[in-house]
């Protein structure tokens, strides 16, 4: 098998198509959500909705992650909280502060930025992979999680896991030749890009919607209809 | 000619026994010992059967003493003669001497003294005389588009000439990226329909020695192995000798520690570049390029592009001209949607969403009025 040709396809036309599907799909999803509209205030709000949303974001990003033990969600299931947190941290650092990924952003956006040294990124990638395995085992063993997991949930795990593992193997030159791993990495990334808009991985956008809506609800301090 | 053994010819030219053995060591060295197969009847000092260093030299000496010269026919098609230039300017003169004089180049367009139809006749005569024995070296890509009019020699198209010469060849060596994979002539939009030799010739062993140009020592080694052992090196999926194309340049690069430490040159004249940091961010293709530049280097082990401060272009890989920008990061996609196309995708997504949304509203209204009617 000619892996150079596979790589060219995966980095070339397939990536282009996958990215366009991703962009169009996410535009569709976002437009659909926006078109749902806001709930009407049937009672005049006593507080500021904007302030509520802002506080909600600040708490969620700047405070809770650093003192998670005060939260009930943490107390009830610390493993999922820690593993989930580390997974997201690792993912963001690798995707945004990893040199190779920054160069992808640079080619797409036209500008780049400073990145972290490889060993740091590498350890966080390993942490994210381990966290993902922990989350997988949790989903597999916890009866409630089993009950609420359909095939899309398992596919979510698979489609995120594959790019991460192939990327890690690629940087460490494990088992296969570099262009083979590069091809597998790009193929799995492309599949994930197509999968994101039709799956719950789209929460990377909708997280901000729900956070804003809940924050506004907290902020207006009045009876909700 | 070529009735005498190589050694007797060398002796006639005044080479001493000592000089000959040194020469044998050089040839053996060029073939890289570790890749040699165990040799029948060859034992080391302990009487153990193994392809040890001194045994290999002995083997080479034995072969050169008994074997006749190896005829080579060198054809150039859509090329720049750069591989020939590299070979003739190689820092291993003895090896080049081996190839160009001792191995007997019967036909070579750049080096031949004769011209025109005389040369072509000499080539045909050599092809007949050494049928089934000669090595065909090809430099440059071949083309068959529009009846092959883009590359003709003596009125024959490159494809015709290649098939004609390949028919009687013992093996074919495609030197340089053009002969191996199509190279520069094949860059988009490939106006001449250029092809690599191994895509055309399927019934003969084809060894690819890609590079722009091919590393002279690699070329010489392949020929030396064929001369001494009568075998060709083990090849990878792209027909490249595994002993020279087995590892990526990145894995043997002298700047690799800087890659691992995350220290990169960000432009060609910044502090990082002066300190010799990794060139990955400047578009180095080392991680996906298989060749031995980083170990053999060029000009007698003096330097190679990455050492002298230029990122690897990936010249020993297929389609390297179209494999993304030379100075674009290696991880960057080869093709990406333009701003307009991306905006069109967004517009399409929003338009479909609006359509679906309105359809839903209409459906709801219809259902609502139907309910009302029922109530009435």
Interface residues (C-beta under 8 A of the other chain):
Chain A: X1 X2 X3 X4 X5 X7 X8 X11 X12 X13 X15 X16 X19 X20 X23 X24 X25 X26 X27 X28 X29 X30 X31 X32 X35 X99 X100 X101 X103 X104 X106 X107 X108 X115 X116 X117 X118 X119 X120 X121 X173 X177 X178 X179 X182
Chain B: X237 X238 X248 X250 X251 X259 X260 X261 X262 X263 X264 X280 X281 X287 X288 X317 X318 X319 X322 X323 X324 X328 X329 X330 X331 X332 X333 X334 X335 X336 X337 X341 X342 X345 X346 X347 X348 X349 X350 X352 X353 X354 X356 X357
